[in-house]
Structures are given as C-alpha cells and as structure tokens.
Amino acid sequence: MNDKIEILEPDWNITLRVWWSLVWRLFAYTIVAVIGFTWIPNIFLIFGIDLEVIRGIGSFFGIIVSVPLSIVIVRFVLYKEYKDFKIAIIKKDGDSKEIKEEKV
C-alpha cells in the first residue's frame, strides 16, 4: 500500500461518482425493502382494518426501514474504494489544514 496521502478536492467528477454510488444503492435497496414488506398491509386487509390505518402503518414501516437502511448505505459508500480514490475521514487538529503523519 502506498504511504503517501494526496488530498483531492471534491471536483464534479468525484461528487457525481459518490452521489451515484449512494443514489443507486438507496433506490435498489429501497425497492427490495418495499417489495419485501408489502405482505404486511395484506395481513391487515385480511382482518378488515381500514385502508387509511393500513396506509399509516405502511408509512411507519417505511420510515422504520428506510432510515437505518440509508445509514448502512452511507457507511458502505464511506468504506468503498473507487477506481482512483477512496473517501477518508481525517481528524482535524484545531484549525490546521495540514495533515500530520504519525508512525505506528
């Protein structure tokens, strides 16, 4: 592994690549989650519960599923290694923009 760290400015190319990495995963996994949870309202319909109540329950489950799912996807994207860069979280020491190398 290369020990040299080069800080890249997030230009539009990098911005769009990271954005797309987030968006397609959010879309795909949300569709899978929605399809996976469509059986829940059907159970309520069998018991004759009002459609408006079922919509409220569906919204509740949508939030319960989508918020943790989006957090997991953001974490995945933060760990992803792109073709020519990787996202790094660098601890800032005070107001300095300089990176200090520490030998382990």
N, C-alpha and C positions, 0 to 999 in steps of 0.2 A: 504494500500500500504506500502511496506517496505521502510523505510527511508534510509537504508544502501545502499550505492553505491559501487559495486565491478567492477573495471575496468578490462575487459577481453582483453587479447592480441588477435588480429585477426589471429587465427590459420587457418589451411587449411580448417577445417570443417566449421568454421564461414564464411571464404572467399567464399567457394563454395556455401553455402546456400544463401548468399547475392547476389552473382553473378547469381545463378539460378533464384532467385526472380526477378532480373532485366531482364535477358535474355528471360524468357518465356513470361513475360508481353510485352516486346518490340516486340517479334515475333508475339504474338497473336494479339495485338492491331494494329500492322503494317499491318498484313494480313487483318484485318477488315477494316482498313482505305483504303488500296489499293482496296479491293473489293467495298467499298463504293464510291470511286472516279473513278471507271472505266467507268462510264457513261459520264464523261467529254470529253474524247477523241472521243467517239462515236458521240457526238454532233458536234464536229469539222469535223468529217468524213462526216456527212450529208451535211455540207456546202462546201464540196470539198476541204478542206485545205490539203496541202501537208503533207504526213506522217512524214517527218523529223521535220516539225514545230510542229506537234502533239507530237512527242517524246520529243522535247524541253519543250513544255508546261507541259507534264506529269512529266518530271524531276523537273521542277519548283514547281508544286503542291506537288510532293513527298517531296521536301525539306521543303516547307511551312507547310506541315502536320507533317512530322517526327520529326523535331527539337522541336516544342512545345510539341508534344506527348511524346518524350523522357524525357523532363524536368518534365512533370507531373508524369511520371512513377518513376523517381528518387525520387521526393518528396514523392510519395506514399510509396516507399520502405523505405525511411528515417523514416516515421511515423509507419511503420509496426511493430507489436510485434510478434517476433518469439517465438517458444516454450520455449526456455530457455534464451533468451536475447533480447534486444532492442537496436537499434542504437541510440546513444546520441551524440549531438554536445555540446562539453564542451568548454566554453570560457577559453582561456589560459591567465593567468595573468602574463605578462612578460615572463621570461624564466623558470618559475616554472612549474614543472610537478605535483605538489601537488594540490589536489582538496580542496578548502576551502568551508566549509559548511556555508550557510547563512540562518539564521532563518527568516521566513517571518512573 
